[in-house]
Structure formats: structure tokens, C-alpha cells
Amino acid sequence: MKIKLLSVILMLLLGVGYTDKIEVINANNVSVVNDASVNNVINMIDNLPLSCTLKDEQDVRKCRQAYDALTSNQKVNVTNLFVLLEKESQIAALYNEVSNVVALIDTLPDVNEFELDNENDLKQILNAYNSLDNLQKELVNNYSKLVALTSRLESIYKSINELIILIDTLPSVDLIDINIYVLISKINDIYNTLSDVQKSKITNLNKYQSIIKVLNQIDTLINNINNIPSILTNEDYELINNIQESYLSLTKSQRTLVTNYTEFYTLYLSVLDAKEFNDLIDEMILTIDLDNKYLLDYLLNKYEEYSNNQKVFITNYEKLLILKEELILEEQYYNHALEVSLLIDELPLTLTLTDKELVNSVRIKYDNLENESKKYVTNYHLLLSAESEIIKLENQKQSEELNNLTNEINNTKEYIENLKNEVESQNEESQKLIEDINKFIEETKRNEAKGLNKYIIIAIGLTAVFIVVAIVYIFSLNHSKINIDKEEF
């Protein structure tokens, strides 16, 4: 009787309904099956829902406890035990789902390390979490992390979208001006908080980057201007020229951002002026003449007006000094030529042969000039003309003399003809005179033989000889005159 009472109490504790049949162990330890206990367990199992949730976990546990309270012989009679096992498996699966979600959440990085690379994992875990029922969700003890990461993801996209909107408000890169910095500052505040992965999600990033690139160029340009040394060297020209080229590569609107350009441009113009001055010197070296004298004096004076920073870019100043010396020498050549030019100008407009010596003296002075001077005798053609005129006058004179000589020759021919006749006549008379003298001599000899005075005879002979000599002398004079006229002819 005591054993039966204990069995009833145990069944009540286990939640097993009391039936008319219970198992009683008699004194001989023989089991007597009471079908009411078995039926109770079977009914409990049958009352479980088709698909269990965690809210059915207690009912499943009770069924398990009731079943476990049965004796081995009774358990054999629980024909729907497989249903209990299935429900227990369902409950276990529900817990496994929770555990899996918890484990998956644990695999996610902390909030401060979360990146868009983890977005897909987060979405998959969110889907897994959302597939849980409310009771399962309550068991996800790290759900707060999931909430934080979801909030972080939303925040990232919010920043990205906000950034995209701000970038859309930016002007085109060609039209940026001084107002761009306020907007760029707002964009940078957001942009600098993003990771590289997050930045890759900015669909209009190229627009922002192109503007940043130009702004960086402008910042570099401004810094280069600020870093120009106060004392320049010739090597700084490349830096200054590059700055100017960089500035000119900007659009009109972009140039307004170069806030220190005005000061630089003043320097650039001064350097450019010095370089052009240097080039001008090089050009003058190729064309040395007196036409450059005033320009040279101007350049020398201008050089003195340049600052020391400008003079460093005038690398050929020494050539300018050399050119000055050469032009001084050229001026000397010019002055020498000027003397001759003045002498040529002083030649009479109407020349005579008496001016021949004067013209010849000018020619000698011209020929004695240096070759470098002769090019400055711009009236040299007048000297040539004067020399030509002298030659013309000489030719005229010779022509006149030739005409005169021709006349004289003609006169001489006539004279000679007359003289010839005269000589012939004189020859006849001389011949006769000689014959007379010979006769006289013969007569004298005969007279001498007759005894005439010797001296009288000599006197008569001398007189005759004198007469002959006189005739011969006259003939000789005429003959000499004829020879002189022939020589002049």
C-alpha cells in the first residue's frame, strides 16, 4: 500500500495524469501495467502542434518527462514516440538556428572596423535573423551588435549619398572660382571620413577628383610663387616661366583662385623684359652698323635702369660692351670716310683740266681709306663722275691738239713743198756758185801765174767761200726747221 501511494505522488510530480491503470510492484517484484499512464503520454504527444516553436518547448519537455517516467514495459506501448522525438528535434533545430545567428553575428567586425566589404555578410545575417521567430530573436544575445552595424551601414550610405548630392552641386571644373572652397570644405569633411571602399561607391567621384586635381595644381602654383627667391639667378627663369605657363593653362575662372598672381606677374614682366633685352643684344651683334649707335646708347642706359634681379638674366652684357667698342671703331671709319666725302662734295660742279690735280688728290685720299671706311663714302659716284669728266676733257684737248697738228702738218707739207722748190732752186744756184768758185780758183791760178797780188786773190777767194758758206747755212736752217716740224707731227 505504501508503494502504491509513492507511485501516485511521483506521477503527479511528473505531470502524468492519473488513470485507472498504474504500474504496481507487488511483494514479489512483479510489474503490473496500468494502460492509463501510457495513454496519457500518447495523448500529450498527440496534442503537440504540427510545427513546434520555442513556446511549445515546455509542452515537449513535459511529454519527455512523462515518457521518461514510464517503465520500460510502458514505454514500449507509447506508439507515437517518434512524434516526440521529431518535436524535440524541431526545438533543437530552433535553438541551433539561434546559435548559428549568434555565431554569424560574432563573425562580423566591430562597428569601428565595419566596411562596405562586409555589407553582403551583414545582409545575409540580417536575413537569417529576420527568419527567426520572436522567441528565437529574444535569444540572440548579441543582437545589439547587429543593430549597431546596421546603423553604421545606414550612416555610411547616408554620408555617401549626402556627398554625391554635394558633388552634384559643384560647378564644372572649368568654372570653379573663389567660392569653391566653402563647398569643397564641406565635401572634404565627409570625404575624409570615408574609406577607400566607401569612396568607390561615390558615383560622381570623378567630378570631385578633377576639381581637387585642379585645386592642388593651383595650390602648387601659389606655393611656387611664394617660394620664388628674393635674389634671383639665371636658373630661376625656368621656374618663373613654368609658373606662367601653368597659370595660362588655367581657365579664366580658375585663374581667380591664384590670389598672389598679380605680384608674380609684375616680377614675370620684369624678367621677360630682361630676357627680351638679352635677345635684342644678340640680334644687334649680327648687324653692326652706325644705324645702331643710338639704339646701342639706349640699351646701355636701359641696362643701368634694370634691377639686380633683372640683370642676372642679361647674360650677354659683355657682348654689348664689345659692340660698343666696335661701333666706336666703326664711327672712326665713318669719320675718315666723311672727310673724303666732304672733299668730293667740294669738287667744282664744272671741271676744267686745271682741276685734274685736285681730282687726283681726292682719288688718292679715297684709295688710302680703310676698306671698312669706303662703304660710308656715299658720294663716291661723284668722284667717279669727276674722274670721267677729266678724262673727257683730256680727250677733248687731245682731239683739239690733233686737229691743230693736222693743220700744221698740212701747212708743213705746203711749206716743205715750197721749201723743196726753194732748195732745189738754191741747189741750182749753189751748184752754179760752186762752178763759179771753181772757175774763180782756176782763174786765180792762172792769174797767179801772171803774177797778180797773192793777197788780193786770197781775199777774193775767201769772199767766195763766205758766200758759199752763207748759202749752205741758210739751207741748213731751213732743213732743220723741216725736221722739227716733222718731229712735232
Disulfide bonds with the S-S distance in Angstrom:
none
